[in-house]
């Protein structure tokens, strides 16, 4: 009976984790809708009065605009873009794994098939060998990851912005505070979402394992959580968390800093005004810089998460992220750290196309958006 009870506990944890994530997202994203804000103001009369010293950006103003919660509370608007760009994420992961030099240590049982070459050939190979729908393999844990990461990141950023850093005397929120706050919020959000990221990466590689004649590791998302938990414990769910949070910090730093710098340069030194065109050019540059900074850590993270493990859940290829970095550079060259760069960058830009359309002047989304939260509205699924 003991093994049976253990199995039940193993499958209950992932379901409760997902349930908590969905409930957290609903409470956080739904409670800050304009309608909900008005109800809150109506039920708590003291919130309707502007706080002393806050000027035009009062508590009532923040509730009506919705802040990050208003941005995150658009699941039907953001979801199509995330689903449409997921094949780029799958292609990126496959490219990051090709030619992995450390696999030679495991002998013939880990010998790779002919490696893919390039983003287009990788995507076409998946369609021809595995089927068109396999381009979306792992999309379910990716959605879970988005819920946990975006919610955790924006809640942390709001707390840092309002409580820890605060505004300057002229009620302005300086760039350096935004960058540091964004990096810290990204680290917290990514740490919380690491289990979902781990399952996503491993499920994205299941199709390749089948082609190589290896047994599949999981029957589904919940089975993946349960198996990882039973083999490696709670620590097993956070495999690869160090390069994962490093990537989050670097991506947020590059994105926020470059966006603000390029936008101010364009407005001050070109005929362009602060409009959708300026936003598009700034996002194009910020996405490029974010990809350049974050791709090496992303490669290390994916390889550590996907490496084979023993019965105790310990990795057989890499002892740490530093060991993975050294083996990749020595065995494959420095540019191996930028495998999957193109689909990673394209995915960021495809996300901007939809977000830029939503934030065009005159839309309900643009009217409800507080300008202070534009970085989170621009791209919150990095």
N, C-alpha and C positions, 0 to 999 in steps of 0.2 A: 504493500500500500504506500510505502514511503516514496518510491520512485514516481508513482502516479500523482501524489500530492505535489511533488516537486515540479512535475510537468505542468500542472495547473498553475502554479505560481509563475512559472516561466512565461506562460502565454498571457497571464493577466497583466503583468507589468507593461508590455508594449501597448495593450489596448487602453489601459489607464493613462499612459503617457500621451497617446494620441488624443484621448478624450479630454485630458487637461489642456492640451495645446489648442484644440478646437474651441473649448469653453473660454479659454483665455483670450483667444482671438475675437470671439463673438463679443465678450464683455468689453474688451478694449476698443474694438473697432466700432461696435454698435452704440456704445454709451456716449460717444462723442459726436454723434450725428447732430446736425442743427436742430432737428425736431426734439431729440433727446435732451439737448442742451437747454432748449426753451422750457421743457418740462422740469428740468432740474432747477432752472431759475425760478419757475413758478412755484415749485414746492419748497424752495429755500429762498425766501425773500432777501436774505442778506447777501446772496450772490448777485442780485440784480444791481446793487450799488457798486460803482467803480471804487477800487481800492485807492486809498490816499497815496499820492505820489506816483501812481502808475500812469497817469496821463491818458492818452487815447488808447494805449494797449492795456486795457483793464482786464479783470477776470471775465467780465461779460463778453468782451471782445474775443478773448481766447476761446470761450465756450462756443460762441456763435460761429467762428470760423472753423472750429473743429480741430485745427492743428494736425499733427500726424495721424490722429485717429480718423480724421475726415479723409485723409489720403488713403489710409489702410482700409477704410470702410467702403471701398469700391471693388469688391471681389469680382463682380460680373464684368467690370471694365478692365481690370488687370489680368484676369484669368486667361482670356484668349491669347494675349501676348505671351504669357508664360508657357502655355501649351504649344503654341506655334513655334516657339524658339527652342523647345526642349531637344529636338534632334541635334541642334548645334551643341548642346551640353553633352549629349551622348557621344557625338563625334569627337568632341574635345577630350573626353575621358579615354576613348579608344586610342586616340593619337598619343596621349600621354603614356600609355602602356606599351606601345610598340617598341621593339628593339631593346627591351629592358635587360641590361647586361647582367644584373644580379641573378637572373633566372638560370644562367649557365651553371651556377653552383649546385642546383638541384638535379642536374643530369638530364637524361632523356625524357623522364616523366614530365618535365616542365618545358620541354622544347616547344618553341613557338612555331606556328604555321607562318607562311609567307607574310611578312608585315605589310600593313597598308602604307601607302605613300600619298600623303596629301589629304586635305579635307574632303574634296569632291570624290576621290576614289574610295575613301573610307566610307562615306555615306552610301555610295553606289554599291560597294561590297556588302554592306549590311543589308540593303534591300534585296540584292540578288541571292545572298547565301542564307539569310535568316528570315526575310519577309519585310514588307513595308511597315507593318505595325510595330516591328521591333525597334524602330527609331524612337518609340516612346516607352521602351522598357526602363522601368525605374521612375516613371513620372509620379506615381503615388507617394513614395517617400520624398520626392522633390517638393510636392505640395505641402507635405507635413513640415519639411525643412523651411519652406517659405513662411509658413504661419508662425513657427517658433522664432525664427531668426528676425523677421521683420517686426513682430510684436515686441520681442525682447530688446531689440536695438532701439526702437523708437521710444519705448518707455524709459530706457536708460538715458537716452539723449535728452528727453524732456526733463528728467530729474536733474541731470547735470546742468542743463541750461538754466533752469529756474532756481535750483537750490544751491548747487555747488559753486558754479561760476558766476551766475548773475550777470546783469547788464552793466555797462559803464554809466557814468554820471549823465551822459546825454541820451540814455535809453537805447544806445546802439549795442548790438552784439558783435564784437570784433571777430575778424577772420580766424585769428589764432585760437580763440576759444572754441569756435565752430569746428576747427580741424582736430584739436585735442579731444573735444567732446565726441566728435564723430568716430575717431579712432577707438576711444574707450568703449563707446556704445557698440561698435562693430565687434570688438573683442568679446564683450559680454554676450551679445546675441549669437555669435558664432559658437561660443563655448556651449551655450544651452542647446543649440541645434546640432551639435556634433553627432549624436546617435543617428539622427535622420540622414545626415550627410554620409555617414559610414554605410548605412543600408543602401542609399542611393547609388553610391560608387560600386558597391559589390553587385548589386542587381544589374547595373549597366554592363558589367563584364560577364554576365551569365551566358549570353549568346555566344561569345567567343569561346568560353569553356566548352560549350556543347560542340562547337565545330572542331575543337581539338581532341574530342573524345573523352573529356573529363566529366565526372559526375556533377550534376547541378547541386549547388549548396543549399538552395532555398526553394520552398514551394510557393511562397508569397511573402508579402511585407511583414505580416505578424509572425510568421514562422521565422523570418530572418531576425527580427528582434529577439524572439525567444531563444533561438539557437546561439546567437552571439552572447546573450546574457547567461545562458547555461554553461557555455564553454569558457568565457573570459570574465564572468561576473560584471559588476557595474563598471569596473575599469575597462573591460573589453568594449563597452559602448563608446568610450572616449578615446579609442585608438586613433592616432593621428591628430589629436587636438592641438598640439603645439604648432605645426606648420599651418593648421587650419586657422587659428586665431592670428598668426603672423600674416597670412594672406588677407584676412579681413581688415587688419590694421593698415596694411600697405595700400590696399584698394581704396579704403575710405579716405586715407590721407591724400593719395594721388587724385582721387575724384574731386573732393571738396576744394583742395588748393588750386588745382588747375582750372576748374570751372569758374571759380570766382576771379582768378587772375585774368583769364582769357576774356571773360565777359566785361570786366572793367576796362581792359585794353581796347576792346572793340567799340565800346560805347564812347570812350574818351578820344580815340584816335582815328576813328573811321566814321563815315556817314551813317552807319547803322545805328538804330535806336534799340531800346530795351524791348525787343519783341520776340516772336517765335523764331525768327531767323538767327538772331543773336544767341538765343538759347540753344538752337540746334548746333551751331558752330562751336559753342563752348562745350556742349556735351560730347561732340565728336572728339575734341582734343582731350577732354577729361577722361573719356573712356579709353583712349589710346594710352595715356600715361598710367591709368589704373591697371590696364592689362600688362603693360611693361613691368610695372612694379610687382604685381601679384602673381603672374604666371609661374615663376620658379617655385614659389611656396605652394602653389596649386598642384604642380607636378609631384613634388615631394609628398604632399598630403594624399593624393590619389594613390600613389604607389604604396605608401605605408598602409593605407586602409585596405588595399586589395591584396596584399601579400599573403601567401599561405601561412597557416598557423598550426602549431602542435595542439595536442589535446588539452593543454592548459591555457590555450589562447595566446601563446607567445609567438611573435613573428619569427619566421624562418629565414628571411632575407635581410632584414635591417634591424639593428639594435636601437636606433634612434633616428631622428630627422637629419642630424649631422652625418651619420653613417650613410644614409640614403643619398644625401647630397654628394658626398665624396665618391661613392660608387658610381653615381650617374655621370659625374664629370670625368672621372678616370676611365670609365668603360665606354662612354658614348660621346664625350666631348661636352664643352660648355653649352653649346646650343641645344643640347638635349633638354635643358631646363626650360626651353621655350616651345616644346612640343605642345600642340593644341592652342597656340597663341591666336591664330586667325579666327577659329570659331568662337573662342572666348571673347574676342573684341567685337565680332559681328553680333554676338548675342546681346552685348550691352547696347550696341547701336540700334538693333531691332527693337529693343525695349524702349529706346527713346522715341522711335517713330510713333508708337502708340501713345506714349505719355505726352509727347509734344502735341499730338492731335487733341488730347483731352484738355490740355492747358491753353489751347488757343483762346484769344480774347472773345468774350461774350458767352462762353459756356458756363454751365452751372458749376462745374468743377473749378474753373478758374476764378469765378466770383467768390466761391466759398473758401478759397485757399488763402491762408495767412502767408504773406511773403516771407516771413521768418522761417517757414518750414519748407521753402522751395527745394533745398538739397534733398530732403526726404521724398518729396513728390517727384523729383526728377528721376531718381533711380534708387529704389529701396530693395532690390533683389540681387545685390552684388554677390 
